[in-house]
Structure formats: C-alpha cells, structure tokens
Amino acid sequence: MDNLVCHKPVAVTQALEAVGGTVLYLPPYNPDLNPIELAFSTLKELLRSAGARPLDRLWGFLGRVLDAFAPDECRRYIQHCGYEIHAATMTPNRD
C-alpha cells in the first residue's frame, strides 16, 4: 500500500490479514511501484483525447470511460509493477 495515513490504522491491517492478505507499504515517492498510477495515466490520456471541456461533458465522458477499466486491464497494471495476483475468496462480513 501507499503511505496514505488512512491506510495505516490497525483495523486496515487486521481486515487485510483476516482474508489472508499481507500488508506491505511502498517506499515514499515511488509511483512506478503503484499500479493506480498507470490507471491515472491512462485515464488522463483518454480525457485529453476526448477534449471534453465543459464540465457536463467531462462528467458524462468520465462515467463512460471508467467502464473501460476491465479486470484484465487492471490485472496488467498490477503485473507490470511486479506484483503477483493470487485468487482469493471473500465472504461478506455480517457483523
């Protein structure tokens, strides 16, 4: 995870570990290790190419373009940053 303060509470670590996750924090200022930066880059390029300048057009385009981020594309971003993806089964917490 990045070093955002809201990602560091014990409850976040416990929730991830409860489903078999391991918490690893990224070194500060390393966007090349953070898959979301690839998604942001793609999103910005799509927005620039659409030329959606008025706010109403921008919001409409943004809603449509977010659907383009299919699971396979997100998986490629993660793998590009050197991470492995393992299947996980999650069940809803009914507390």
C-alpha positions as CSV (number, residue, x, y, z in Angstrom):
1,M,0.0,0.0,0.0
2,D,1.0,3.6,-0.3
3,N,1.8,5.6,2.8
4,L,-1.5,7.5,3.0
5,V,-2.4,8.0,6.6
6,C,-5.9,6.4,6.4
7,H,-4.3,3.2,5.2
8,K,-2.2,2.7,8.3
9,P,-4.8,2.1,11.2
10,V,-4.6,-1.3,12.8
11,A,-8.1,-2.0,11.6
12,V,-7.0,-1.9,8.0
13,T,-4.1,-4.3,8.7
14,Q,-6.4,-6.6,10.6
15,A,-9.0,-6.6,7.8
16,L,-6.5,-7.5,5.2
17,E,-4.9,-10.2,7.3
18,A,-8.3,-11.6,8.1
19,V,-8.7,-12.5,4.4
20,G,-5.2,-13.9,4.0
21,G,-3.5,-10.7,2.9
22,T,-0.1,-9.4,3.8
23,V,0.4,-5.7,4.3
24,L,3.5,-4.2,2.5
25,Y,4.0,-0.5,2.4
26,L,5.6,1.1,-0.7
27,P,8.6,3.4,-0.3
28,P,7.5,7.0,-0.4
29,Y,7.5,8.7,-3.8
30,N,7.7,5.6,-6.0
31,P,4.8,5.8,-8.5
32,D,6.5,3.2,-10.6
33,L,5.6,0.6,-7.9
34,N,2.0,1.7,-7.6
35,P,-0.5,0.3,-10.2
36,I,-3.0,3.1,-9.7
37,E,-0.6,5.5,-11.2
38,L,-0.8,3.5,-14.5
39,A,-4.6,3.7,-14.4
40,F,-4.4,7.5,-13.7
41,S,-2.1,7.9,-16.6
42,T,-4.5,6.0,-18.9
43,L,-7.4,8.0,-17.6
44,K,-5.7,11.4,-18.2
45,E,-4.8,10.4,-21.7
46,L,-8.3,9.3,-22.5
47,L,-9.7,12.6,-21.1
48,R,-7.2,14.7,-23.1
49,S,-8.0,12.8,-26.3
50,A,-11.8,13.3,-25.8
51,G,-11.4,17.0,-25.4
52,A,-14.4,17.0,-23.0
53,R,-14.0,20.6,-21.7
54,P,-17.4,21.7,-20.4
55,L,-18.0,20.2,-17.0
56,D,-21.2,18.4,-18.0
57,R,-19.4,16.7,-21.0
58,L,-16.5,15.8,-18.8
59,W,-18.6,14.1,-16.2
60,G,-20.5,12.1,-18.8
61,F,-17.3,11.0,-20.5
62,L,-15.7,10.1,-17.2
63,G,-18.6,7.8,-16.4
64,R,-18.3,6.0,-19.7
65,V,-14.5,5.7,-19.7
66,L,-14.3,4.2,-16.3
67,D,-16.1,1.2,-17.7
68,A,-13.1,0.7,-20.0
69,F,-11.0,-0.4,-17.0
70,A,-11.9,-4.0,-17.2
71,P,-10.5,-6.5,-14.7
72,D,-8.0,-7.8,-17.3
73,E,-6.6,-4.3,-17.8
74,C,-6.3,-3.7,-14.1
75,R,-4.6,-7.1,-13.7
76,R,-2.0,-6.0,-16.3
77,Y,-1.3,-2.8,-14.4
78,I,-0.6,-4.8,-11.2
79,Q,1.6,-7.3,-13.0
80,H,3.5,-4.5,-14.8
81,C,4.5,-3.2,-11.4
82,G,6.0,-6.6,-10.5
83,Y,3.2,-7.9,-8.3
84,E,1.7,-11.4,-8.4
85,I,-2.1,-12.0,-8.2
86,H,-3.5,-14.9,-6.3
87,A,-7.1,-15.9,-6.4
88,A,-9.0,-15.1,-3.2
89,T,-12.4,-15.9,-1.9
90,M,-14.2,-13.2,0.0
91,T,-17.3,-13.6,2.1
92,P,-19.3,-10.7,3.3
93,N,-18.9,-9.7,7.0
94,R,-22.3,-10.0,8.6
95,D,-21.3,-8.4,12.0
